[in-house]
Amino acid sequence: MAASMAGAVDLSGLKRPPAPAGGAPEGAAAPPGVVEVTEANFEAEVLVRSGQVPVVAVMWSPRSDSSVQLIEVLAALAEQDNGTWALATVNVDTTPRVAQAFGVQAIPTVVALAAGQPLANFQGMQPPEQLRRWVDSLLDATAGKLSGASGDDKAERVDPALEQARAHLESGDFDAAKAAYEAILAGDPGHEEAKGAVRQIGFLSRATAHPADAVAVADADPSDIDAAFAAADVQLLNQDVAAGFDRLIALVKKTAGDDRARVRTRLIELFDLFDPADPDVVAGRRNLANALY
């Protein structure tokens, strides 16, 4: 879901242990200078960063030896080139939405971006000398066209309060994250990331408290509104977004009065967790309108 990533908070990564930093296989040290991409940092580390220097994004999996080897070679090249381009990794196992946004069909897949737009891509491991030529051609194609950024400039742009809030959220410390984001909102009520994060933290806190059999319980009694709410939460948490929406839309059709208003309100709250242009949200809103009218 490409549209849902910009500025979004990573829903999937918070319900399991964080992936190893830098895209390194579990138990291995992360290559220097490599950034692991999540939904939470996609905008900053890929879209914004690619306006300063080219970003080479590797879609990989620790299950793939060629993926690991490719990252090691590219990391060495990035270190040699001393910040003239950035290397980012996307673990397709733990961050599937970002990988889907790139249209990944196989791993490893490499996509080069500049100014937020893809420039070149390839699949599979390549010989080191060919990778060197590919990176050089990327640098030649973007020379003088991007703003560039020094480490000092980047540090000046980082809001420490925002970075701390993101760190709490990515570690799954919802209470600390909520407090940090609410503090940001106290000083800047219109802060979009903070507003979205507070909504999603509320959802995550609620959804992770539901029993594992919430879907089965709701299926056994389709008229139980509370059970349906719990099941929809669990389905969204498990990335089955369309099914969660459809469950509540079906309930809208069966209810009336206050019950219908209650279900409609919950659906809108769930829609607001995502980018409005997300295909599941667009379809969900259309289906809700049809159910209501």
Steps between C-alpha positions, in 0.01 A plus 500: 500500500717781376260775601473388860870517578581869492507616860330185622584306812606138457212279613655167411838548666350579840338164557819300474863553607674767294700373202879511525634848433634578157350197334763263628401138563408422857805461716728688258633851533332759279722628218610858570298778343195287420152617600222249554176633355166469680167667432586741781823628345426446129424864431809634678753236398387437142280778359655799677852360500483431124455874447848547643695200368401192298353223714555138408228285658551123523195277545637198677436211738736333749378173345680592180877457497531706182313784672745502789798487264361785288451723804857433615644601160283812473580597859871484421449719193294751700776523760759556229290778346478685832141621505454588133209255496297318765431130539168389647364149553140377507446162665208357303417262785455768766405803289278357225308820425811693404615213280157487336518872430813436294320225307752236602464173311822330610779541751742655503369799306687829492336835423688829470309819581574869459269789592244247616478324163638161390779529245627147447457148634619144465437158651740241630864504602744672264881476484673763716659672201160531332351643818783755508418608145128515579557726801738722301240541226243593764731765643573635151129520418421699816811717520407862577126422507452432872553724799756284678516481881779487750471309822489831691212629285305182553554517874371857505179395323416225747248587771629316809150481653364344182788255476443396861128451439572287194752293695244427773243402240733273304603324822133437587497723809155642426458696823830683458436559131154641565634735767779617269269561205246678721777728622578586137132573438488727804751727328378442144133390489513465122796258491375234255735218599427546869123504442517187290730328747269565795211348304704194408638455851143491628417236242810293572446508874144380453568248225791326669283442808241293311508120535654301218166337416316830455421429134356156576289644782356766271435249224301287745264791577491755213250717688737569794628851435775493763627168367498640147701803614759275662521276193542797265782635719678167489457473124650846446784416736569188293503704177163359383369854464229451238349210694485707817322781318263260327402341831380832641338610174295180505398587855391849392257336259348291783465772763295815547479804723763536770660165419551598137644838602737325739629263231532782247700708748741212566549444127587865444748482787664201332506674162683791662788273596602490134575742222171610338631388160574146618306265268346309792378825652360628171311172449390492864356851490317425177354179640399675822316767301318231304407321824362819652310629200 
